[in-house]
Amino acid sequence: MPKRLAASQRHLTVASYKEQLVTELKVEALVAKTLKLTSSPLKYHARHLLIATVSVGPGSKPHTDAEALAIIAKAQAELKAGTSFVDVANKYTEDPSGKGSGGDLPGVVDANTSFDPTFLKAMLALKPGEVTPTPVKSQFGYHLIKIDSTSAAPTPADKKRFEDAD
């Protein structure tokens, strides 16, 4: 009886009311699916090394762009020669939280993480094992970014990291 009442109040036939209701349910399902996709994006375990062009802490001395790019070029040469990203990041990074941890970004990162947009865009374009081919300029300086693994294909070492993030 309530459906007939609702249909008659809107001056609809039962058939047109059903059609409208089906359309509304489809829209709601599509919205729910979209929200589910955006609320649980792919997650990344990332590392980076930063050569700062601004002060990043007490006693830090910012570099000019040319100096920063020269240091990044040295780091890239070491990576190309086979030195691990962890070792290169420990040697060169000026990010206080990354020094001694191989440039590790704690926890996991996703598309909604509050990072410099240029940094985030470059990071999200990488696949596991990849390092940005060119330096990434952010508000802090120049970075090389590496993806260790993703939530879609975690390494055994990262499996717990992604489970803890859920």
KOLVEXKE-462143 format. One line per field, with one value per atom (N, C-alpha, C): atom name; y, z, x. Coordinates in pm, 1 decimal. Example, Ala and Ser with C-alpha at 12.3 -4.5 7.8 and 13.67 -1.06 7.14 Angstrom:
atom (N; CA; C; N; CA; C)
v (-569.0; -450.0; -330.0; -225.0; -106.0; 3.0)
w (780.0; 780.0; 780.0; 708.0; 714.0; 787.0)
u (1319.0; 1230.0; 1320.0; 1285.0; 1367.0; 1290.0)
***
This chain:
atom (N; CA; C; N; CA; C; N; CA; C; N; CA; C; N; CA; C; N; CA; C; N; CA; C; N; CA; C; N; CA; C; N; CA; C; N; CA; C; N; CA; C; N; CA; C; N; CA; C; N; CA; C; N; CA; C; N; CA; C; N; CA; C; N; CA; C; N; CA; C; N; CA; C; N; CA; C; N; CA; C; N; CA; C; N; CA; C; N; CA; C; N; CA; C; N; CA; C; N; CA; C; N; CA; C; N; CA; C; N; CA; C; N; CA; C; N; CA; C; N; CA; C; N; CA; C; N; CA; C; N; CA; C; N; CA; C; N; CA; C; N; CA; C; N; CA; C; N; CA; C; N; CA; C; N; CA; C; N; CA; C; N; CA; C; N; CA; C; N; CA; C; N; CA; C; N; CA; C; N; CA; C; N; CA; C; N; CA; C; N; CA; C; N; CA; C; N; CA; C; N; CA; C; N; CA; C; N; CA; C; N; CA; C; N; CA; C; N; CA; C; N; CA; C; N; CA; C; N; CA; C; N; CA; C; N; CA; C; N; CA; C; N; CA; C; N; CA; C; N; CA; C; N; CA; C; N; CA; C; N; CA; C; N; CA; C; N; CA; C; N; CA; C; N; CA; C; N; CA; C; N; CA; C; N; CA; C; N; CA; C; N; CA; C; N; CA; C; N; CA; C; N; CA; C; N; CA; C; N; CA; C; N; CA; C; N; CA; C; N; CA; C; N; CA; C; N; CA; C; N; CA; C; N; CA; C; N; CA; C; N; CA; C; N; CA; C; N; CA; C; N; CA; C; N; CA; C; N; CA; C; N; CA; C; N; CA; C; N; CA; C; N; CA; C; N; CA; C; N; CA; C; N; CA; C; N; CA; C; N; CA; C; N; CA; C; N; CA; C; N; CA; C; N; CA; C; N; CA; C; N; CA; C; N; CA; C; N; CA; C; N; CA; C; N; CA; C; N; CA; C; N; CA; C; N; CA; C; N; CA; C; N; CA; C; N; CA; C; N; CA; C; N; CA; C; N; CA; C; N; CA; C; N; CA; C; N; CA; C; N; CA; C; N; CA; C; N; CA; C; N; CA; C; N; CA; C; N; CA; C; N; CA; C; N; CA; C; N; CA; C; N; CA; C; N; CA; C; N; CA; C; N; CA; C; N; CA; C; N; CA; C; N; CA; C; N; CA; C; N; CA; C; N; CA; C; N; CA; C; N; CA; C; N; CA; C; N; CA; C; N; CA; C; N; CA; C; N; CA; C; N; CA; C; N; CA; C; N; CA; C; N; CA; C; N; CA; C; N; CA; C)
v (-120.5; 0.0; 126.8; 132.2; 255.4; 289.9; 189.2; 217.5; 283.0; 231.2; 291.0; 434.7; 455.9; 589.3; 683.0; 638.9; 721.7; 748.2; 646.4; 662.4; 758.0; 743.7; 830.6; 974.9; 993.8; 1130.2; 1198.3; 1120.4; 1177.2; 1176.9; 1130.9; 1121.0; 1029.6; 913.6; 815.0; 687.6; 614.6; 481.5; 390.6; 275.5; 181.0; 141.2; 122.2; 82.6; 191.7; 317.4; 425.1; 446.6; 423.7; 433.6; 326.0; 203.0; 93.1; 126.4; 179.5; 215.4; 321.8; 421.1; 525.9; 467.7; 379.4; 317.2; 232.7; 155.1; 72.9; 162.9; 271.8; 366.2; 424.3; 463.8; 518.5; 415.0; 289.8; 183.5; 159.1; 165.0; 147.5; 261.0; 382.4; 498.1; 482.2; 441.8; 421.0; 313.2; 205.7; 97.2; 146.1; 226.2; 280.2; 374.5; 459.5; 550.7; 471.0; 368.8; 286.5; 217.8; 167.2; 100.9; 200.9; 320.0; 423.5; 462.8; 481.3; 517.5; 407.1; 282.4; 170.4; 170.9; 198.3; 199.7; 313.2; 430.1; 542.4; 538.6; 465.0; 461.9; 354.3; 264.4; 162.2; 152.7; 260.4; 258.9; 167.2; 141.8; 64.2; 134.2; 55.0; 110.5; 72.5; 157.5; 142.4; 144.6; 64.1; 78.7; 147.5; 270.2; 351.5; 395.7; 425.2; 483.8; 605.5; 693.6; 807.0; 858.4; 932.0; 1010.1; 1153.5; 1243.1; 1385.7; 1460.7; 1545.6; 1645.0; 1779.2; 1840.9; 1955.9; 2085.7; 2163.3; 2299.2; 2402.0; 2352.1; 2435.7; 2371.1; 2444.6; 2387.9; 2281.7; 2163.6; 2054.9; 2019.2; 2104.6; 2079.0; 2157.1; 2149.5; 2221.3; 2178.4; 2276.3; 2249.1; 2208.9; 2199.7; 2162.5; 2284.2; 2258.6; 2365.9; 2338.0; 2420.5; 2397.1; 2411.3; 2333.9; 2339.3; 2425.4; 2474.2; 2535.8; 2421.6; 2454.4; 2350.8; 2277.1; 2350.6; 2288.4; 2192.7; 2234.3; 2146.3; 2020.4; 2038.9; 1925.0; 1826.7; 1877.7; 1789.6; 1716.6; 1780.6; 1714.4; 1598.5; 1618.3; 1511.5; 1397.5; 1433.2; 1331.9; 1250.7; 1317.1; 1246.2; 1144.9; 1179.5; 1084.3; 963.8; 991.1; 882.8; 793.2; 852.7; 773.9; 687.4; 740.9; 664.3; 542.8; 560.4; 447.7; 342.7; 387.9; 293.7; 215.5; 287.2; 223.6; 122.2; 149.1; 58.8; -62.1; -64.6; -181.1; -165.1; -47.4; -24.2; -23.2; -83.2; -89.5; 49.2; 64.8; 191.3; 224.1; 123.0; 144.1; 206.7; 150.9; 203.7; 344.9; 367.2; 500.4; 603.1; 566.1; 659.1; 689.3; 587.0; 610.9; 705.1; 695.5; 778.8; 923.5; 941.9; 1075.4; 1149.4; 1079.6; 1152.1; 1256.4; 1365.6; 1472.6; 1482.4; 1384.9; 1376.2; 1315.5; 1391.4; 1339.6; 1206.5; 1185.2; 1060.2; 943.6; 972.2; 865.3; 821.6; 905.4; 874.1; 753.0; 653.4; 533.5; 430.0; 464.2; 367.9; 338.5; 372.4; 346.2; 430.2; 544.9; 633.4; 585.7; 491.1; 431.9; 536.6; 536.1; 616.8; 526.9; 560.0; 471.3; 439.0; 320.9; 280.8; 258.9; 294.2; 281.0; 414.5; 429.3; 551.9; 514.2; 602.0; 580.0; 713.4; 710.3; 830.4; 942.6; 910.9; 1012.2; 1063.8; 1016.2; 1060.9; 1207.6; 1281.0; 1424.5; 1449.5; 1435.3; 1461.6; 1571.7; 1625.1; 1719.3; 1654.2; 1724.2; 1663.2; 1609.9; 1679.0; 1633.1; 1503.3; 1497.3; 1376.0; 1260.6; 1284.2; 1179.7; 1128.3; 1217.4; 1177.6; 1089.5; 1128.1; 1048.9; 912.8; 909.7; 784.1; 688.8; 740.0; 656.4; 599.5; 658.1; 610.3; 491.8; 462.8; 356.8; 220.2; 117.7; -21.4; -72.4; -181.0; -236.1; -259.6; -214.6; -228.3; -111.2; -26.5; 86.6; 206.1; 282.1; 408.3; 516.4; 633.2; 741.5; 761.2; 766.6; 777.8; 914.5; 1014.6; 1150.2; 1204.4; 1301.8; 1359.5; 1424.5; 1414.0; 1472.0; 1594.7; 1709.9; 1835.1; 1854.6; 1871.0; 1900.9; 2032.9; 2069.5; 2193.3; 2185.3; 2063.1; 2044.7; 2031.7; 1993.3; 1973.2; 1866.8; 1790.9; 1687.8; 1549.0; 1460.3; 1325.0; 1220.8; 1105.4; 981.8; 896.6; 834.1; 756.8; 612.9; 518.9; 377.4; 312.6; 224.6; 145.7; 7.0; -33.4; -168.7; -269.5; -240.0; -330.0; -255.6; -322.3; -265.3; -364.1; -315.0; -401.3; -510.3; -487.1; -588.3; -700.2; -669.7; -769.5; -743.7; -765.5; -735.8; -837.7; -788.3; -880.9; -949.6; -1066.2; -1131.2; -1038.4; -958.8; -866.8; -755.4; -720.2; -610.2; -655.7; -783.3; -833.9; -777.6; -781.5; -731.1; -579.5; -508.4; -362.9; -329.3; -401.6; -374.8; -422.7; -533.6; -582.6; -482.2; -426.0; -328.6; -200.6; -169.6; -45.9; -55.4; -177.9; -194.4; -172.6)
w (0.0; 0.0; 0.0; 75.2; 74.6; -63.9; -145.0; -278.6; -364.7; -354.9; -432.1; -388.5; -258.8; -206.3; -257.4; -250.1; -297.9; -446.3; -522.9; -667.3; -699.6; -629.2; -658.4; -616.6; -509.3; -467.2; -568.1; -637.5; -740.5; -877.6; -885.0; -1010.8; -1108.8; -1056.8; -1137.7; -1143.5; -1250.4; -1254.6; -1174.1; -1136.5; -1061.8; -1146.4; -1276.1; -1365.0; -1371.9; -1385.7; -1394.3; -1260.0; -1150.9; -1017.6; -999.2; -1043.5; -1034.2; -1115.9; -1235.1; -1322.2; -1255.0; -1194.3; -1125.4; -1005.2; -931.3; -815.1; -856.2; -962.4; -1012.6; -1052.1; -1119.8; -1160.2; -1037.7; -936.9; -814.2; -744.1; -741.1; -678.3; -754.5; -887.1; -968.5; -942.0; -931.9; -903.0; -765.3; -666.4; -531.4; -531.6; -605.6; -612.5; -678.6; -784.1; -852.2; -761.1; -688.3; -594.1; -485.1; -430.5; -326.1; -379.0; -502.3; -562.7; -580.8; -627.8; -648.0; -515.6; -413.3; -282.1; -228.0; -249.0; -201.9; -272.3; -402.2; -477.2; -431.7; -404.4; -365.9; -218.7; -137.7; 3.5; 34.9; -58.7; -35.6; -156.3; -182.3; -296.9; -271.6; -376.9; -367.0; -269.4; -187.2; -88.3; -128.2; -91.0; -132.5; -11.9; -18.6; 72.9; -10.1; 25.6; -53.4; 28.2; -45.1; 10.7; -74.5; -17.2; -97.7; -39.3; -123.2; -70.2; -111.7; -23.1; -42.6; -37.0; -135.4; -130.2; -118.1; -2.5; 35.2; -29.0; -73.6; -122.3; -25.9; 85.1; 195.4; 324.1; 431.2; 558.9; 602.5; 639.9; 682.7; 829.3; 901.0; 1042.5; 1095.1; 1225.2; 1286.2; 1224.4; 1188.0; 1133.3; 987.3; 923.1; 781.3; 696.6; 590.3; 500.5; 362.7; 321.0; 190.8; 76.3; -28.9; -149.2; -254.7; -347.3; -466.0; -551.4; -649.3; -738.8; -808.1; -853.4; -924.6; -832.6; -709.4; -614.3; -586.0; -564.9; -535.0; -651.6; -771.9; -889.0; -909.6; -874.9; -884.7; -784.8; -665.3; -564.8; -608.7; -660.4; -711.5; -823.0; -910.2; -1019.3; -964.4; -856.1; -792.2; -738.2; -672.9; -618.0; -730.8; -841.0; -954.4; -1013.3; -1018.7; -1071.4; -983.1; -852.7; -761.2; -776.0; -794.6; -817.1; -946.9; -1050.0; -1179.9; -1169.2; -1082.8; -1064.2; -977.9; -925.8; -850.2; -700.4; -648.9; -504.4; -470.6; -358.4; -321.9; -290.9; -311.9; -281.8; -133.4; -48.4; 96.5; 128.7; 70.9; 97.8; 41.6; -78.2; -140.1; -59.3; -18.0; 61.8; 194.9; 259.3; 387.0; 369.3; 257.3; 231.7; 199.1; 118.8; 64.7; 123.9; 172.2; 207.6; 316.1; 301.6; 400.1; 475.1; 453.0; 527.7; 662.9; 771.5; 903.0; 939.0; 896.3; 931.0; 843.4; 729.5; 638.7; 657.4; 724.7; 747.9; 840.3; 798.4; 879.7; 861.7; 784.6; 760.5; 611.5; 535.9; 392.4; 319.3; 376.8; 314.9; 330.4; 420.6; 438.7; 478.6; 409.4; 451.7; 543.2; 670.5; 767.0; 725.4; 758.9; 728.8; 580.5; 533.1; 391.0; 338.3; 208.3; 141.5; 37.6; 18.7; -88.0; -154.0; -247.1; -324.5; -238.1; -118.2; -29.1; 74.5; 71.0; 167.7; 143.2; 250.7; 241.4; 216.7; 91.4; 48.0; -56.1; -84.1; -194.2; -318.9; -391.5; -506.0; -614.1; -639.5; -740.8; -696.5; -569.5; -512.7; -522.9; -479.8; -477.9; -618.7; -714.1; -852.6; -906.8; -882.5; -930.1; -862.1; -732.6; -658.1; -708.7; -731.4; -774.6; -915.1; -991.8; -1127.5; -1129.5; -1015.5; -1009.4; -982.1; -1031.0; -1001.0; -899.1; -829.4; -731.5; -792.5; -718.1; -762.3; -843.9; -891.5; -974.8; -890.7; -950.2; -892.9; -995.3; -949.2; -1044.0; -1134.9; -1266.0; -1359.8; -1357.9; -1314.9; -1304.7; -1165.8; -1118.9; -987.0; -984.9; -871.2; -852.2; -763.5; -813.8; -739.1; -655.0; -525.1; -435.1; -365.5; -273.0; -197.4; -108.1; -85.6; 3.4; -70.1; -196.1; -272.7; -378.2; -405.9; -509.7; -446.8; -503.3; -450.5; -558.1; -513.4; -588.6; -505.1; -569.2; -499.0; -549.3; -457.5; -493.2; -427.3; -501.6; -445.8; -414.5; -287.7; -248.5; -286.6; -251.2; -286.0; -271.1; -314.0; -301.8; -229.1; -186.9; -118.8; -211.6; -342.7; -439.0; -453.3; -429.5; -442.3; -336.2; -207.9; -101.9; -100.4; -65.7; -41.5; 91.1; 116.0; 245.7; 363.3; 347.7; 454.9; 476.0; 370.5; 380.1; 409.5; 410.4; 427.9; 555.4; 666.7; 793.5; 787.2; 721.7; 707.3; 645.0; 538.1; 472.1; 555.6; 624.7; 711.5; 822.9; 880.6; 988.6; 941.0; 812.1; 756.7; 732.5; 725.6; 698.7; 819.8)
u (80.7; 0.0; 84.9; 199.1; 276.8; 332.8; 368.0; 420.2; 313.4; 189.9; 80.6; 56.2; 63.8; 42.7; 151.7; 277.4; 388.2; 374.8; 336.9; 322.6; 208.5; 96.5; -17.6; 9.8; 85.4; 118.8; 209.7; 292.8; 381.3; 314.7; 192.9; 119.4; 191.3; 237.2; 305.7; 223.8; 241.3; 183.4; 275.3; 226.8; 309.2; 430.0; 410.8; 520.5; 628.0; 586.2; 686.3; 754.4; 678.9; 739.7; 845.9; 816.2; 913.8; 1038.8; 1017.3; 1130.3; 1218.5; 1155.3; 1229.1; 1304.8; 1241.5; 1303.5; 1423.9; 1411.2; 1522.5; 1638.8; 1611.0; 1716.2; 1785.5; 1709.7; 1768.7; 1856.8; 1812.4; 1892.2; 2021.9; 2015.4; 2136.9; 2235.6; 2185.3; 2271.5; 2335.9; 2256.4; 2310.7; 2418.6; 2397.9; 2496.4; 2625.2; 2610.2; 2727.9; 2805.5; 2735.4; 2800.5; 2872.8; 2807.4; 2869.5; 2995.0; 2988.3; 3104.6; 3218.4; 3186.6; 3288.4; 3352.3; 3270.2; 3324.8; 3414.3; 3375.8; 3456.8; 3592.0; 3591.9; 3718.0; 3808.7; 3752.3; 3836.7; 3874.3; 3798.5; 3832.9; 3936.6; 3962.2; 4063.7; 4157.8; 4232.3; 4322.5; 4442.3; 4514.5; 4637.2; 4731.4; 4795.8; 4889.2; 5031.3; 5125.6; 5265.3; 5358.7; 5463.1; 5576.3; 5684.2; 5714.8; 5806.0; 5926.9; 6032.3; 6154.6; 6189.1; 6269.4; 6316.3; 6446.5; 6514.1; 6625.4; 6599.7; 6631.4; 6606.0; 6736.9; 6758.3; 6865.0; 6793.1; 6807.6; 6725.6; 6772.1; 6673.9; 6698.9; 6639.5; 6584.7; 6535.9; 6586.0; 6583.2; 6625.4; 6524.7; 6576.8; 6488.4; 6509.1; 6575.6; 6596.4; 6714.2; 6735.5; 6846.8; 6980.1; 7058.0; 7191.1; 7193.4; 7076.4; 7077.4; 7111.7; 7186.2; 7226.7; 7166.4; 7070.4; 7007.8; 7108.4; 7084.6; 7167.7; 7098.9; 7178.1; 7119.9; 7064.1; 6982.5; 6930.5; 7044.8; 7144.3; 7257.6; 7334.6; 7357.7; 7427.3; 7345.5; 7215.4; 7127.6; 7125.5; 7115.9; 7111.9; 7244.6; 7355.1; 7486.1; 7495.2; 7444.0; 7444.7; 7352.0; 7234.7; 7141.3; 7207.8; 7283.0; 7351.2; 7451.4; 7521.2; 7613.5; 7537.0; 7424.3; 7341.6; 7290.8; 7246.9; 7198.3; 7309.7; 7430.5; 7544.0; 7571.5; 7561.5; 7582.7; 7472.6; 7349.8; 7239.8; 7262.6; 7303.4; 7328.9; 7442.8; 7540.0; 7654.0; 7617.5; 7494.0; 7449.3; 7440.1; 7469.7; 7456.6; 7307.1; 7271.3; 7129.4; 7074.6; 6943.6; 6879.3; 6894.4; 6882.7; 6896.1; 7031.2; 7138.8; 7272.7; 7290.5; 7239.3; 7251.6; 7171.9; 7051.0; 6969.3; 7036.2; 7091.0; 7159.9; 7278.2; 7344.0; 7462.1; 7424.2; 7320.3; 7292.5; 7173.0; 7070.5; 6948.4; 6971.9; 6901.7; 6905.8; 6773.3; 6687.0; 6561.9; 6596.1; 6580.5; 6619.3; 6553.3; 6429.5; 6361.3; 6405.9; 6468.3; 6511.1; 6654.4; 6733.2; 6874.9; 6884.4; 6958.9; 6976.0; 6866.1; 6762.3; 6653.8; 6639.1; 6742.1; 6736.8; 6634.3; 6600.1; 6502.4; 6359.1; 6337.0; 6204.5; 6102.0; 5988.3; 5874.2; 5792.1; 5781.5; 5714.8; 5571.4; 5527.0; 5389.8; 5371.0; 5252.4; 5221.8; 5172.1; 5180.6; 5140.6; 5034.9; 4936.3; 4839.0; 4807.3; 4714.3; 4681.4; 4625.3; 4579.0; 4521.9; 4620.4; 4744.2; 4844.1; 4875.0; 4889.9; 4915.6; 5064.6; 5105.3; 5242.9; 5240.6; 5357.5; 5372.1; 5310.8; 5222.6; 5154.2; 5249.2; 5359.0; 5454.0; 5520.5; 5559.0; 5618.4; 5519.2; 5395.8; 5294.4; 5265.0; 5252.1; 5224.4; 5337.2; 5461.0; 5575.2; 5578.5; 5549.8; 5551.1; 5443.7; 5323.1; 5211.7; 5232.6; 5322.6; 5349.2; 5446.4; 5508.8; 5610.3; 5548.4; 5617.1; 5583.1; 5684.1; 5651.4; 5745.9; 5884.6; 5986.2; 6124.8; 6175.5; 6086.6; 6128.4; 6171.7; 6264.1; 6311.5; 6279.4; 6241.0; 6212.9; 6334.0; 6312.4; 6424.5; 6491.3; 6417.0; 6471.8; 6440.2; 6516.2; 6487.8; 6349.4; 6285.0; 6152.7; 6167.9; 6124.8; 6135.5; 6010.0; 6030.0; 5918.1; 5947.1; 5862.2; 5882.3; 6005.9; 6057.7; 6173.0; 6306.0; 6299.2; 6421.7; 6401.6; 6507.3; 6502.5; 6505.0; 6423.8; 6409.2; 6437.4; 6481.8; 6471.4; 6377.1; 6280.9; 6178.8; 6183.1; 6167.6; 6164.7; 6043.0; 5977.2; 5867.5; 5922.0; 5911.2; 5951.8; 5844.0; 5717.7; 5608.1; 5476.2; 5369.3; 5235.4; 5145.5; 5030.2; 4934.2; 4881.5; 4887.2; 4843.4; 4945.5; 5071.8; 5178.8; 5285.4; 5250.6; 5348.3; 5462.3; 5579.2; 5688.8; 5659.4; 5719.5; 5696.4; 5729.2; 5833.2; 5873.1; 5770.0; 5695.6; 5598.9; 5456.7; 5431.5; 5295.6; 5230.2; 5302.1; 5247.6; 5225.3; 5314.2; 5301.4; 5165.3; 5128.4; 5000.9; 4882.0; 4897.4; 4788.6; 4762.0; 4867.2; 4852.4; 4787.2; 4800.7; 4745.2; 4595.0; 4543.9; 4399.0; 4314.8)
***
